[in-house]
Amino acid sequence: MLQAIKEAFDGVKHNHGGPFGAVVVKNGKVISKAHNQVLKQNDATAHAEINAIRKASKKLNTFDLSGCELYTTCMPCPMCLGAIKWANIKTVYYGATSEDADKIGFRDKEFYEKETLKLKNIDREECLKPFVAWSAKEDKTLY
């Protein structure tokens, strides 16, 4: 966790983004570490956890991070939780809570309390066509 905290401070110092850091560990060895770079990259998805997962996947040459653990300075937002699950990381250690992030101006808590996004289903039949093509493939990799 200390390395995640160091990453968070590094991001704050360089004005890369919010005060968030993350580290991916496998078998007690640090695979990757990253901090929030939303401001630096002008990318709303450049959260510390996402950046650390991307680096770990590149280093290990796989999208499947089974056996890895994630240390992060704040409770992951829903986007990051989704990425963590898709990466097959089963254990996450976090420090600050979504309420702590909310208190300093971040909207994490909002994602847990109210729905502000409108989801509208359109063109389902057309969109299912690539699903049929995927299902027919014999050499597909499932994740």
Salt bridges, closest charged atoms under 4 A:
GLU7 OE1 - HIS35 ND1 2.80
ASP10 OD1 - HIS14 ND1 3.35
GLU110 OE2 - ARG107 NH1 3.46
GLU113 OE2 - LYS109 NZ 3.65
GLU125 OE2 - ARG124 NH1 3.52
GLU126 OE2 - LYS129 NZ 2.76
ASP139 OD1 - LYS137 NZ 3.80
